[in-house]
Amino acid sequence: MQEAAQKNYGVQISVFSNFAPVNSQAIGSSMVFGGWAVESALPLSWTPEGWVGEVRLPPGAYEFKAGHFMNIQHLARKQPP
């Protein structure tokens, strides 16, 4: 039983979209998803079926959101004075 608790499982994330914007990411509570930091989010790859990403996670509960995210602070620094 203890052996099963330590095993990681492959998880596929799919975001269905009919267009391919510049980038898409999954962001969430686990460090695999960037710990809610956009700059560390899991990048997703474009396929004909939409955006996909794969991660290996131990059993547990995870919260994440997938989509097209921007770092607003990064944009704010680029604006003219």
N, CA and C of each residue as an Amber inpcrd file, in Angstrom:
protein
   243
   0.8220000  -1.2000000   0.0000000   0.0000000   0.0000000   0.0000000
   0.8640000   1.2610000   0.0000000   1.9400000   1.2630000   0.7820000
   2.8150000   2.4150000   0.8510000   3.4830000   2.6690000  -0.5040000
   3.7970000   1.6030000  -1.2350000   4.3990000   1.7230000  -2.5580000
   3.4880000   2.4770000  -3.5190000   2.1930000   2.1940000  -3.4940000
   1.2240000   2.8590000  -4.3750000   1.1130000   4.3430000  -4.0410000
   1.2310000   4.7060000  -2.7740000   1.1030000   6.1090000  -2.3690000
   2.2580000   6.9550000  -2.8990000   3.4020000   6.3420000  -3.1750000
   4.5540000   7.0880000  -3.6510000   4.6230000   7.1570000  -5.1770000
   3.7670000   6.4600000  -5.8690000   3.7840000   6.4000000  -7.3220000
   3.1890000   7.6750000  -7.9340000   3.8600000   8.2160000  -8.9540000
   3.3250000   9.3540000  -9.6870000   2.5180000   8.8530000 -10.8730000
   1.5140000   9.6170000 -11.2580000   0.6460000   9.2460000 -12.3630000
   0.7290000  10.3020000 -13.4510000   0.6820000   9.8590000 -14.7090000
   0.6710000  10.7820000 -15.8310000  -0.7150000  11.4000000 -15.9800000
  -0.7470000  12.7040000 -16.1450000  -2.0060000  13.4320000 -16.3030000
  -1.9010000  14.2570000 -17.5780000  -2.9060000  14.1420000 -18.4460000
  -2.9270000  14.9600000 -19.6540000  -3.9700000  16.0440000 -19.4930000
  -3.5710000  17.2690000 -19.7680000  -4.4600000  18.4270000 -19.7070000
  -4.7800000  18.8160000 -21.1370000  -6.0530000  18.9920000 -21.4410000
  -6.4690000  19.3970000 -22.7850000  -7.3450000  20.6390000 -22.7010000
  -7.0480000  21.6210000 -23.5250000  -7.8600000  22.8290000 -23.6380000
  -8.3190000  22.8910000 -25.0870000  -9.5990000  22.7440000 -25.3080000
 -10.1210000  22.7330000 -26.6650000 -10.3150000  24.1580000 -27.1570000
  -9.7710000  24.4290000 -28.3360000  -9.8200000  25.7640000 -28.9080000
  -9.7980000  25.6260000 -30.4220000 -10.4760000  26.5220000 -31.1270000
 -10.4640000  26.4530000 -32.5880000  -9.4550000  27.4180000 -33.1920000
  -8.6120000  28.0110000 -32.3680000  -7.5430000  28.8630000 -32.8770000
  -6.2910000  28.6570000 -32.0350000  -5.1500000  29.0030000 -32.6060000
  -3.8700000  28.8070000 -31.9290000  -3.2370000  30.1620000 -31.6130000
  -3.5450000  30.7430000 -30.4620000  -2.8830000  31.9950000 -30.0970000
  -1.3980000  31.7420000 -29.8230000  -0.6870000  32.7620000 -29.4900000
   0.7600000  32.6720000 -29.3280000   1.1720000  31.6330000 -28.2920000
   0.4990000  31.5800000 -27.1650000   0.8630000  30.5970000 -26.1390000
  -0.3310000  30.2640000 -25.2580000  -0.2260000  29.1490000 -24.5910000
  -1.2380000  28.7230000 -23.6440000  -0.5170000  28.0050000 -22.5190000
  -1.0460000  28.1250000 -21.3030000  -0.3940000  27.5640000 -20.1320000
  -1.4210000  26.9950000 -19.1690000  -0.9300000  26.1240000 -18.2790000
  -1.7180000  25.6570000 -17.1430000  -1.0260000  26.1970000 -15.9020000
  -1.7770000  26.8560000 -15.0440000  -1.2370000  27.4670000 -13.8330000
  -2.0380000  26.9230000 -12.6530000  -1.3650000  26.6750000 -11.5270000
  -2.1140000  26.1220000 -10.4140000  -1.3480000  26.0110000  -9.1210000
  -1.9410000  25.2330000  -8.2000000  -1.4510000  25.1460000  -6.8350000
  -0.1440000  24.3830000  -6.6990000   0.1040000  23.4050000  -7.5430000
   1.3290000  22.6090000  -7.4700000   2.4790000  23.3450000  -8.1640000
   3.7020000  23.0880000  -7.7230000   4.8560000  23.6950000  -8.3850000
   4.9860000  23.2110000  -9.8290000   4.4230000  22.0490000 -10.1410000
   4.4030000  21.5730000 -11.5370000   3.6580000  22.5780000 -12.4100000
   2.6680000  23.2410000 -11.8350000   1.8770000  24.2460000 -12.5480000
   2.3650000  25.6680000 -12.2460000   3.5110000  25.8060000 -11.6200000
   4.0770000  27.1280000 -11.3610000   3.7130000  27.7360000 -10.0250000
   2.9610000  27.0320000  -9.1860000   2.5940000  27.5960000  -7.8840000
   1.8760000  28.9280000  -8.0130000   1.0030000  29.0620000  -8.9950000
   0.2130000  30.2630000  -9.3140000   1.0580000  31.4060000  -9.8790000
   2.3290000  31.1820000 -10.2260000   3.1660000  32.2210000 -10.8350000
   3.1470000  32.0240000 -12.3540000   2.6460000  33.0060000 -13.0680000
   2.4950000  32.8980000 -14.5230000   3.8250000  32.5920000 -15.1990000
   4.8930000  33.2240000 -14.7350000   6.1950000  33.0200000 -15.3760000
   6.7320000  31.6000000 -15.1920000   6.1520000  30.8230000 -14.2640000
   6.5870000  29.4400000 -14.0200000   5.5310000  28.4130000 -14.4210000
   4.4600000  28.8600000 -15.0640000   3.3510000  27.9680000 -15.4200000
   3.7840000  26.8900000 -16.4120000   3.0300000  25.8050000 -16.4420000
   3.2980000  24.6980000 -17.3580000   2.9070000  25.1070000 -18.7770000
   3.8570000  25.1360000 -19.7130000   3.4850000  25.4780000 -21.0900000
   2.6920000  24.3410000 -21.7370000   1.7150000  24.6880000 -22.5360000
   0.9310000  23.7140000 -23.2860000   1.3490000  23.7860000 -24.7520000
   1.1890000  22.6900000 -25.4700000   1.5690000  22.6180000 -26.8810000
   0.3250000  22.5660000 -27.7610000   0.4040000  23.2080000 -28.9230000
  -0.7160000  23.2310000 -29.8630000  -0.7510000  21.9370000 -30.6660000
  -1.9350000  21.3410000 -30.7870000  -2.1710000  20.1740000 -31.6360000
  -3.4430000  20.4510000 -32.4320000  -3.7630000  19.6620000 -33.4380000
  -5.0210000  19.8620000 -34.1750000  -6.2630000  19.7370000 -33.2760000
  -6.1360000  19.0730000 -32.1490000  -7.2740000  18.9210000 -31.2210000
  -7.3380000  20.0350000 -30.1870000  -6.3830000  20.9420000 -30.1860000
  -6.3420000  22.0200000 -29.1940000  -5.0190000  22.0000000 -28.4510000
  -4.9770000  22.6510000 -27.3010000  -3.7700000  22.7520000 -26.4830000
  -3.6760000  21.5570000 -25.5500000  -2.4770000  20.9600000 -25.4180000
  -2.2870000  19.8340000 -24.5110000  -0.9820000  19.9770000 -23.7330000
  -0.9680000  19.3790000 -22.5570000   0.2300000  19.3220000 -21.7280000
   0.1680000  18.0560000 -20.9030000   1.3160000  17.5080000 -20.5630000
   1.3600000  16.3060000 -19.7500000   2.2770000  16.5290000 -18.5630000
   1.8460000  16.0470000 -17.4090000   2.6360000  16.1450000 -16.1790000
   2.5560000  14.8230000 -15.4260000   3.4890000  14.6140000 -14.5260000
   3.4670000  13.4560000 -13.6290000   3.2590000  14.0010000 -12.2230000
   2.2180000  13.5090000 -11.5670000   1.8530000  13.9960000 -10.2330000
   1.6270000  12.8330000  -9.2800000   1.9840000  13.0190000  -8.0060000
   1.6300000  12.0150000  -7.0160000   0.1240000  12.1110000  -6.7340000
  -0.4630000  11.0570000  -6.1740000  -1.8860000  11.1290000  -5.8280000
  -2.1500000  12.3260000  -4.9170000  -3.2650000  12.9890000  -5.1220000
  -3.6210000  14.1440000  -4.3040000  -4.6360000  15.0050000  -5.0170000
  -4.9250000  16.1330000  -4.4310000  -5.8770000  17.0880000  -5.0020000
  -5.0990000  18.2970000  -5.4970000  -5.3870000  18.7260000  -6.7090000
  -4.6960000  19.8540000  -7.3210000  -5.7180000  20.8030000  -7.9170000
  -5.4470000  22.0790000  -7.7980000  -6.2940000  23.0780000  -8.4470000
  -5.4580000  23.7350000  -9.5300000  -6.0250000  23.8570000 -10.7350000
  -5.3150000  24.5440000 -11.8100000  -6.3140000  25.1370000 -12.7860000
  -5.8240000  26.0750000 -13.5420000  -6.6030000  26.6970000 -14.6100000
  -5.7240000  26.6590000 -15.8530000  -6.3270000  26.4360000 -16.9880000
  -5.5760000  26.3950000 -18.2430000  -6.1550000  27.4360000 -19.1800000
  -5.2940000  28.1290000 -19.8690000  -5.7510000  29.1430000 -20.7990000
  -4.6020000  30.0060000 -21.2560000  -4.9090000  31.2230000 -21.5940000
  -3.9450000  32.1740000 -22.1200000  -3.7470000  33.2490000 -21.0560000
  -2.5930000  33.2300000 -20.4000000  -2.3370000  34.1150000 -19.2740000
  -1.2430000  35.1140000 -19.6140000  -1.2940000  36.2640000 -18.9690000
  -0.2590000  37.2870000 -19.1190000   0.2120000  37.7030000 -17.7420000
   1.4600000  38.1010000 -17.6760000   1.9850000  38.6820000 -16.4590000
   1.7660000  40.1880000 -16.5700000   0.7630000  40.7110000 -15.8870000
   0.3940000  42.1230000 -15.9930000   1.5320000  43.0250000 -15.5040000
   2.2480000  42.6130000 -14.4620000   3.3620000  43.4280000 -13.9730000
   4.4140000  43.5830000 -15.0610000   4.6620000  42.5240000 -15.8240000
   5.6290000  42.5790000 -16.9180000   5.1690000  43.6020000 -17.9630000
   3.8820000  43.6270000 -18.2740000   3.3610000  44.5830000 -19.2560000
   3.4470000  46.0070000 -18.7170000   3.1770000  46.1860000 -17.4360000
   3.1970000  47.5160000 -16.8360000   4.6010000  48.1360000 -16.9200000
   5.6330000  47.3230000 -16.7980000   7.0060000  47.8400000 -16.8790000
   7.3450000  48.3230000 -18.2910000   6.6590000  47.8100000 -19.2970000
   6.9800000  48.1680000 -20.6820000   6.2680000  49.4340000 -21.1640000
   5.3290000  49.9340000 -20.3750000   4.5840000  51.1050000 -20.8160000
   5.4620000  52.3480000 -20.7260000   5.2960000  53.2730000 -21.6530000
   6.0990000  54.5080000 -21.6230000   5.7970000  55.3350000 -20.3770000
   6.7670000  56.1090000 -19.9160000   6.5620000  56.9520000 -18.7020000
   5.5390000  58.0260000 -18.9170000
